Amino acid sequence: MNAKVCDFGLSKQITREDATHVTTVVKGTAGYLDPEYYSTQQLTEKSDVYSFGVVLLELICGREPLSHTGTPDSFNLVLWAKPYLQAGAFEIVDERLNGCFDVESMKRTAIVAVRSVERDASQRPTMAEVLSELKEAYSIQLSYLASSGHMN
């Protein structure tokens, strides 16, 4: 196992004999669960892509996935951020970045995040596609930082 981002707080150890295709009720932090799970009761690789997309949106916007402050249309990070990012409106990017990002790199990252949180799982990229796009965005960002003197 080579986990990079995880939460084992709700995990449960089971024996091989206890394991079936469904071993327990799905639990998790609100805001990260694939919306298709509620109708299908099935978690898939695309469910992981959705959850990772939410994490990307958190990193881009500096907000938690669910919030009870602000206006009702801003409570859900996915529903709030998608229209802005689809329109290329980067004013929702976390102000703590102080504008220290390459616009093309942020655009590519935002596109990956938005595609990853599509309601229809068939419209989401694979995790391999997410990785490939993020590597591109990272490369662009590194070049930007080197040329602008922001790298140590």
N, C-alpha and C positions, 0 to 999 in steps of 0.2 A: 504494500500500500504506500502510495506517495502523495498524500493529501497536502494541499497547499492552503486552501480555505475551507474550514469545516467548523462544525459545532457538534461535539459529542455529548453535550449537556443532556439531551433527551434520548441518548442511545441506550440500548438494552442488550446485554450479552445473552446469547442463546446457544444451545448445542446444535450440532448438525441434525440430530433427530427431530428437533423442534422446528427446524427451518422448513418453510414452505414458500410458495411464491408470494404469499401475504403472511407476514409473521406477527404483525401488530397494527394498531391504528396509527396512521401517519400523524405525526405531530411536528411542529416546527414554529419558527418565529413568524408571526403574521407579516404579510407583505412580500414574502419570498416564494410562497407556494404557487406553482403553476395553476392558473385559473382552470385549465382543462381537467385538472385532477378532480375538481368538485363535481363534474358531470361524468367522468369516466372511472374514477376511483383507481386509476392506473398512473404510476409514475414511470417516466421514460427518460431516455438520454436528453430529449428536448425539454423535459422538466428541469434538468440540471442547467441547461442553457438559459432557460427563463430566470432561474434563481441567480445565476451569474450575471445576467443582464441587469437585474435589480442592483447587484453589488456595483456594477459599472456605473449605473445612474447615481448611486450614492457617492461614488468617487468624483464623478463629474460635477454634481450639484452640491455636494456637502450637506445632504439632508438624509434623514432616515426614511425608510420605505413608507411608513405611516406616521402621520402627525395630526394632532388634534388642535393645532394652532393655525391661525390664518383663516382664509376663506374656505368654505366646504369644498370648492373645486381644487384646492391644493392639498387636501388630506392625504391622497394617495400619490406617492412619488411617480409611479409609472404613468398614471392618467394625467398628472400635472406636467411632467417633463416632456413626454413624447411630442406634443404639438409644437412646443418651442424648438426642440432639437431638430425635428423634421423640417422646420422653417429656417434652420440655420441661425436661430436667435440665441447667441451665446451669452447673453446677459444673465442667464440662469447658472452659468458656470460658477463654481464655488469662488467667492471673492477672496478667499485665503490664498488662492493661486496668484493673486496680484497681477493677473494678465500675463503671467510668465509661461505662455504656451504658444506653440505654433498653431495657427488657425487650421491648417490642413490636417495636422495630427489630431486636433480636437474634433474636427469634422468627421474623420474616419472612425475615431473612438465612439463618437455619438451615434453614427450610423450603425455600428456594430451593436451598441447598447439597445437602440430602438428596434432593430431587427430581432434581437434576442428576446425581447419582451412582447413580441407579437402574440395576440390572443390565440391565434391558430398555430398550433405547433408545427404544422407542415410548412409554414412560412418562416420559421426560425432557421438560422444557420446551424450547421453542425459545430461541435466544440472545436474541431480541427480548423474550420473556416474562421471561427472567432479568434483562435490563436494566431492564424496566419495574418489576419487583418490587424490584430493588436501589435504583432511584431513589426508590421509596416509602419503603423502609427508611432510606435516607440522609436524606430529608426529615424523617422522624420523629426520627432521631438528631440532626440539626441543631437542631430545636426543643427537644429535651431538653437539649442542651448550652447553648443560649442561655438557657433558663429556669433552669438549675441553676448558671449562672455559670462554666461550664467553658470558654467560648469566650474567645479573646483579643480 
